[in-house]
């Protein structure tokens, strides 16, 4: 386990990566930082499969983090290298006091499976 700046991490710091579990990283970053994060994860893991948890809500109702990451953004960052499958979609507003108190009308947690596309 590593704690620190993901952008300072190199492949030399890691053994081969078999799987990435992103529960709170991509959604913690503002929009402008997400492309660099996605590229860094791809570089560090050699495109290992991923389980990615994202959130969807109206950003006009509340500023993150966590920030909303809609399906089209997942595709923009990962579709070139991964087959993307939505695994689950769950309304978590009732479990999210911070979002309820902010007046958010919809807060959905979405789990995505990203499987590498291998070239022949």
C-alpha positions in Angstrom: 0.0 0.0 0.0 1.2 3.5 -0.9 0.2 6.8 0.5 1.1 10.0 -1.3 1.0 11.7 -4.6 -0.1 9.3 -7.4 1.6 11.4 -9.9 5.0 10.8 -8.2 4.6 7.1 -8.3 6.5 5.2 -11.0 6.4 1.7 -12.3 9.8 1.1 -10.6 7.9 1.5 -7.3 5.5 -1.3 -8.0 5.4 -5.0 -8.7 3.2 -5.9 -11.6 -0.4 -4.8 -11.0 -3.1 -7.4 -11.5 -6.2 -5.3 -10.7 -7.1 -1.7 -9.9 -9.8 -0.9 -7.4 -10.7 2.8 -7.7 -13.3 3.5 -5.0 -12.6 7.2 -4.3 -9.8 8.5 -6.5 -11.2 9.6 -9.8 -14.3 11.1 -8.2 -12.1 13.1 -5.8 -10.4 14.9 -8.6 -11.7 18.0 -10.3 -12.5 17.6 -14.0 -9.2 19.2 -15.3 -7.1 16.6 -13.4 -8.9 13.4 -14.4 -7.3 12.9 -17.8 -3.8 13.0 -16.3 -5.0 10.6 -13.5 -6.5 8.1 -16.0 -3.2 8.2 -18.0 -1.1 7.7 -14.9 -3.2 4.7 -13.8 -2.8 3.2 -17.3 0.9 3.8 -17.3 1.5 2.4 -13.8 -0.6 -0.7 -14.3 0.1 -1.6 -17.9 -3.7 -1.4 -18.5 -4.7 -3.9 -15.7 -8.4 -4.6 -15.3 -10.3 -2.1 -13.1 -13.2 -1.9 -10.8 -14.2 1.7 -10.8 -16.8 3.3 -8.6 -18.2 6.6 -9.8 -21.0 8.9 -8.8 -23.7 10.7 -10.8 -25.5 13.8 -9.6 -26.2 17.3 -10.8 -23.1 19.4 -10.1 -25.2 22.5 -10.2 -26.8 21.3 -7.0 -23.5 20.7 -5.1 -19.9 21.1 -5.7 -17.7 18.1 -5.0 -15.7 16.2 -4.0 -16.8 13.6 -4.7 -17.4 15.0 -8.1 -19.9 13.4 -10.6 -18.3 11.3 -13.3 -20.9 10.6 -16.0 -20.7 7.5 -18.3 -19.5 9.6 -21.3 -16.5 10.7 -19.2 -15.6 7.1 -18.3 -15.7 6.3 -22.0 -13.6 9.3 -22.9 -10.8 8.3 -20.5 -10.9 4.5 -20.9 -12.8 3.3 -24.0 -9.7 3.2 -26.2 -8.0 0.6 -24.0 -10.8 -1.0 -22.2 -14.1 -2.8 -22.8 -16.4 -1.0 -20.3 -19.3 -2.6 -18.6 -21.7 -1.1 -16.1 -22.0 -3.6 -13.2 -24.4 -1.8 -10.9 -26.3 1.5 -10.4 -27.6 2.3 -6.9 -29.4 5.3 -5.5 -27.3 6.2 -2.4 -28.9 9.6 -1.6 -30.6 8.3 1.6 -27.2 7.2 2.8 -25.5 10.5 2.0 -26.4 13.1 4.7 -24.0 15.7 3.2 -25.7 15.4 -0.2 -29.2 15.4 1.2 -28.5 18.5 3.3 -27.1 20.3 0.3 -30.4 19.7 -1.5 -29.1 17.2 -4.1 -32.1 15.6 -5.8 -30.3 12.5 -7.1 -27.0 10.8 -6.0 -26.2 7.5 -7.7 -23.2 5.2 -7.2 -22.2 3.4 -10.3 -19.8 0.4 -10.5 -17.9 -0.1 -13.7 -15.8 -3.1 -14.9 -12.9 -2.2 -17.2 -11.4 -5.1 -19.0 -8.3 -4.5 -21.2 -8.7 -4.7 -25.0 -5.8 -6.8 -26.1 -4.5 -6.3 -29.7 -3.9 -9.4 -31.7 
